[in-house]
Amino acid sequence: MHDSLLENAYQAALTFIPPDTVLTEDEAYMRDFVDFLNYMGLRANDGSPKMGWFVFQDESTIYLEEFQE
């Protein structure tokens, strides 16, 4: 739920890609994929909330209130 540390981002991206694919040799693809994975979290890598975190909290509250009725 949080962004990865930049130094770990490439290794984390490799866990999503089959080991026998040529995609890992495509520098542009890997750069974009690493960026996508690295910044899609709801919190920054220092733990500070991003805008999506507040939406997640609001929607979770609504869901739980409806579920409890």
OpenMM code with the backbone's topology and positions (N, CA, C; nanometers):
from openmm import Vec3, app, unit

residues = "MET HIS ASP SER LEU LEU GLU ASN ALA TYR GLN ALA ALA LEU THR PHE ILE PRO PRO ASP THR VAL LEU THR GLU ASP GLU ALA TYR MET ARG ASP PHE VAL ASP PHE LEU ASN TYR MET GLY LEU ARG ALA ASN ASP GLY SER PRO LYS MET GLY TRP PHE VAL PHE GLN ASP GLU SER THR ILE TYR LEU GLU GLU PHE GLN GLU".split()
positions = [
    Vec3(0.0817, -0.1190, 0.0000),
    Vec3(0.0000, 0.0000, 0.0000),
    Vec3(0.0858, 0.1250, 0.0000),
    Vec3(0.2168, 0.1087, -0.0041),
    Vec3(0.3039, 0.2260, -0.0090),
    Vec3(0.4045, 0.2095, -0.1217),
    Vec3(0.4598, 0.3196, -0.1626),
    Vec3(0.5604, 0.3182, -0.2679),
    Vec3(0.6839, 0.2432, -0.2206),
    Vec3(0.7524, 0.1843, -0.3139),
    Vec3(0.8758, 0.1132, -0.2832),
    Vec3(0.9894, 0.2130, -0.2671),
    Vec3(1.0944, 0.1694, -0.2018),
    Vec3(1.2158, 0.2496, -0.1986),
    Vec3(1.2791, 0.2422, -0.3372),
    Vec3(1.3329, 0.3502, -0.3845),
    Vec3(1.3887, 0.3539, -0.5191),
    Vec3(1.4943, 0.2459, -0.5413),
    Vec3(1.5756, 0.2198, -0.4402),
    Vec3(1.6812, 0.1204, -0.4575),
    Vec3(1.6263, -0.0224, -0.4675),
    Vec3(1.5018, -0.0444, -0.4271),
    Vec3(1.4407, -0.1767, -0.4344),
    Vec3(1.3445, -0.1919, -0.5522),
    Vec3(1.3152, -0.0838, -0.6206),
    Vec3(1.2090, -0.0838, -0.7209),
    Vec3(1.2360, -0.1795, -0.8375),
    Vec3(1.3568, -0.1824, -0.8874),
    Vec3(1.3869, -0.2683, -1.0016),
    Vec3(1.3722, -0.4155, -0.9634),
    Vec3(1.4248, -0.4542, -0.8494),
    Vec3(1.4131, -0.5933, -0.8048),
    Vec3(1.2674, -0.6307, -0.7806),
    Vec3(1.1897, -0.5391, -0.7263),
    Vec3(1.0474, -0.5655, -0.7057),
    Vec3(0.9765, -0.5853, -0.8396),
    Vec3(1.0110, -0.5052, -0.9384),
    Vec3(0.9489, -0.5173, -1.0711),
    Vec3(0.9773, -0.6533, -1.1327),
    Vec3(1.0964, -0.7047, -1.1112),
    Vec3(1.1330, -0.8348, -1.1677),
    Vec3(1.0450, -0.9481, -1.1144),
    Vec3(0.9884, -0.9319, -0.9965),
    Vec3(0.9044, -1.0374, -0.9398),
    Vec3(0.7704, -1.0494, -1.0127),
    Vec3(0.7340, -0.9493, -1.0926),
    Vec3(0.6086, -0.9512, -1.1670),
    Vec3(0.6251, -1.0025, -1.3096),
    Vec3(0.7473, -1.0218, -1.3528),
    Vec3(0.7762, -1.0561, -1.4920),
    Vec3(0.8316, -1.1977, -1.4990),
    Vec3(0.7783, -1.2811, -1.5898),
    Vec3(0.8335, -1.4171, -1.6032),
    Vec3(0.9829, -1.4112, -1.6340),
    Vec3(1.0607, -1.4986, -1.5734),
    Vec3(1.2067, -1.4923, -1.5899),
    Vec3(1.2563, -1.5182, -1.7316),
    Vec3(1.1775, -1.5847, -1.8138),
    Vec3(1.2226, -1.6180, -1.9490),
    Vec3(1.1761, -1.5179, -2.0553),
    Vec3(1.1275, -1.4017, -2.0138),
    Vec3(1.0787, -1.3017, -2.1087),
    Vec3(1.1903, -1.2071, -2.1535),
    Vec3(1.1738, -1.1508, -2.2724),
    Vec3(1.2716, -1.0542, -2.3235),
    Vec3(1.2425, -0.9129, -2.2724),
    Vec3(1.1318, -0.8964, -2.2011),
    Vec3(1.0956, -0.7631, -2.1512),
    Vec3(1.2019, -0.7035, -2.0607),
    Vec3(1.2717, -0.7873, -1.9868),
    Vec3(1.3737, -0.7343, -1.8960),
    Vec3(1.4895, -0.6702, -1.9713),
    Vec3(1.5028, -0.7003, -2.0990),
    Vec3(1.6084, -0.6406, -2.1815),
    Vec3(1.5639, -0.5103, -2.2474),
    Vec3(1.4356, -0.4806, -2.2404),
    Vec3(1.3796, -0.3592, -2.2998),
    Vec3(1.3895, -0.2461, -2.1968),
    Vec3(1.4891, -0.1597, -2.2117),
    Vec3(1.5152, -0.0558, -2.1117),
    Vec3(1.3985, 0.0401, -2.0932),
    Vec3(1.3335, 0.0802, -2.2030),
    Vec3(1.2209, 0.1732, -2.1925),
    Vec3(1.1043, 0.1087, -2.1179),
    Vec3(1.0756, -0.0166, -2.1506),
    Vec3(0.9671, -0.0890, -2.0822),
    Vec3(0.9972, -0.1009, -1.9330),
    Vec3(1.1181, -0.1449, -1.8996),
    Vec3(1.1524, -0.1630, -1.7591),
    Vec3(1.1497, -0.0311, -1.6830),
    Vec3(1.1974, 0.0761, -1.7445),
    Vec3(1.1952, 0.2074, -1.6782),
    Vec3(1.0512, 0.2467, -1.6456),
    Vec3(0.9621, 0.2329, -1.7451),
    Vec3(0.8222, 0.2716, -1.7241),
    Vec3(0.7523, 0.1797, -1.6244),
    Vec3(0.7809, 0.0500, -1.6320),
    Vec3(0.7179, -0.0450, -1.5415),
    Vec3(0.7644, -0.0231, -1.3976),
    Vec3(0.8927, 0.0003, -1.3805),
    Vec3(0.9462, 0.0280, -1.2466),
    Vec3(0.8831, 0.1554, -1.1910),
    Vec3(0.8730, 0.2598, -1.2725),
    Vec3(0.8090, 0.3840, -1.2275),
    Vec3(0.6644, 0.3596, -1.1873),
    Vec3(0.5917, 0.2831, -1.2697),
    Vec3(0.4522, 0.2522, -1.2394),
    Vec3(0.4406, 0.1832, -1.1041),
    Vec3(0.5172, 0.0788, -1.0854),
    Vec3(0.5108, 0.0055, -0.9587),
    Vec3(0.5577, 0.0897, -0.8414),
    Vec3(0.6575, 0.1696, -0.8645),
    Vec3(0.7173, 0.2449, -0.7553),
    Vec3(0.6272, 0.3552, -0.7015),
    Vec3(0.5392, 0.4070, -0.7838),
    Vec3(0.4603, 0.5229, -0.7406),
    Vec3(0.3109, 0.4975, -0.7327),
    Vec3(0.2663, 0.3700, -0.7357),
    Vec3(0.1228, 0.3427, -0.7330),
    Vec3(0.0678, 0.3239, -0.5920),
    Vec3(0.1496, 0.3359, -0.4916),
    Vec3(0.1055, 0.3148, -0.3545),
    Vec3(0.0144, 0.4255, -0.3040),
    Vec3(-0.0518, 0.3958, -0.1956),
    Vec3(-0.1389, 0.4944, -0.1325),
    Vec3(-0.0632, 0.5839, -0.0347),
    Vec3(0.0589, 0.5425, -0.0043),
    Vec3(0.1467, 0.6223, 0.0804),
    Vec3(0.2830, 0.6309, 0.0134),
    Vec3(0.3508, 0.7405, 0.0361),
    Vec3(0.4866, 0.7562, -0.0159),
    Vec3(0.5793, 0.6615, 0.0600),
    Vec3(0.6991, 0.6408, 0.0091),
    Vec3(0.7891, 0.5460, 0.0759),
    Vec3(0.8338, 0.5929, 0.2138),
    Vec3(0.8127, 0.7185, 0.2476),
    Vec3(0.8429, 0.7659, 0.3832),
    Vec3(0.7229, 0.7504, 0.4771),
    Vec3(0.6127, 0.6947, 0.4250),
    Vec3(0.4938, 0.6705, 0.5063),
    Vec3(0.3904, 0.7811, 0.5016),
    Vec3(0.4234, 0.8941, 0.4408),
    Vec3(0.3265, 1.0035, 0.4360),
    Vec3(0.2126, 0.9687, 0.3389),
    Vec3(0.0891, 1.0038, 0.3751),
    Vec3(-0.0252, 0.9678, 0.2914),
    Vec3(-0.0293, 1.0492, 0.1619),
    Vec3(-0.0720, 0.9807, 0.0563),
    Vec3(-0.0955, 1.0470, -0.0718),
    Vec3(-0.2462, 1.0697, -0.0836),
    Vec3(-0.2894, 1.1434, -0.1834),
    Vec3(-0.4320, 1.1755, -0.1966),
    Vec3(-0.5187, 1.0499, -0.2017),
    Vec3(-0.4710, 0.9463, -0.2689),
    Vec3(-0.5474, 0.8230, -0.2795),
    Vec3(-0.5739, 0.7567, -0.1449),
    Vec3(-0.4853, 0.7789, -0.0469),
    Vec3(-0.5038, 0.7202, 0.0849),
    Vec3(-0.6321, 0.7706, 0.1497),
    Vec3(-0.6587, 0.8993, 0.1337),
    Vec3(-0.7774, 0.9583, 0.1949),
    Vec3(-0.9039, 0.9081, 0.1269),
    Vec3(-0.8996, 0.8900, -0.0038),
    Vec3(-1.0130, 0.8326, -0.0759),
    Vec3(-1.0362, 0.6890, -0.0286),
    Vec3(-0.9281, 0.6128, -0.0146),
    Vec3(-0.9376, 0.4759, 0.0344),
    Vec3(-1.0032, 0.4726, 0.1724),
    Vec3(-0.9622, 0.5610, 0.2611),
    Vec3(-1.0209, 0.5657, 0.3957),
    Vec3(-1.1697, 0.5988, 0.3895),
    Vec3(-1.2052, 0.6998, 0.3108),
    Vec3(-1.3452, 0.7407, 0.3003),
    Vec3(-1.4316, 0.6277, 0.2451),
    Vec3(-1.3845, 0.5638, 0.1366),
    Vec3(-1.4621, 0.4568, 0.0745),
    Vec3(-1.4699, 0.3345, 0.1656),
    Vec3(-1.3644, 0.3069, 0.2399),
    Vec3(-1.3661, 0.1949, 0.3339),
    Vec3(-1.4677, 0.2199, 0.4443),
    Vec3(-1.4741, 0.3413, 0.4919),
    Vec3(-1.5706, 0.3764, 0.5957),
    Vec3(-1.7130, 0.3591, 0.5442),
    Vec3(-1.7394, 0.4065, 0.4242),
    Vec3(-1.8725, 0.3919, 0.3647),
    Vec3(-1.9078, 0.2440, 0.3504),
    Vec3(-1.8141, 0.1652, 0.3005),
    Vec3(-1.8372, 0.0223, 0.2827),
    Vec3(-1.8683, -0.0449, 0.4157),
    Vec3(-1.7879, -0.0156, 0.5175),
    Vec3(-1.8086, -0.0789, 0.6478),
    Vec3(-1.9430, -0.0374, 0.7101),
    Vec3(-1.9812, 0.0889, 0.6924),
    Vec3(-2.1097, 0.1347, 0.7463),
    Vec3(-2.2243, 0.0626, 0.6775),
    Vec3(-2.2159, 0.0429, 0.5471),
    Vec3(-2.3209, -0.0277, 0.4726),
    Vec3(-2.3224, -0.1755, 0.5103),
    Vec3(-2.2057, -0.2325, 0.5325),
    Vec3(-2.1930, -0.3745, 0.5663),
    Vec3(-2.2535, -0.4029, 0.7042),
    Vec3(-2.2426, -0.3073, 0.7954),
    Vec3(-2.2890, -0.3275, 0.9319),
    Vec3(-2.4409, -0.3083, 0.9445),
    Vec3(-2.5034, -0.2533, 0.8438),
    Vec3(-2.6484, -0.2287, 0.8511),
    Vec3(-2.7273, -0.3559, 0.8353),
] * unit.nanometer
topology = app.Topology()
chain = topology.addChain("A")
for resn in residues:
    res = topology.addResidue(resn, chain)
    for name in ("N", "CA", "C"):
        topology.addAtom(name, app.Element.getBySymbol(name[0]), res)
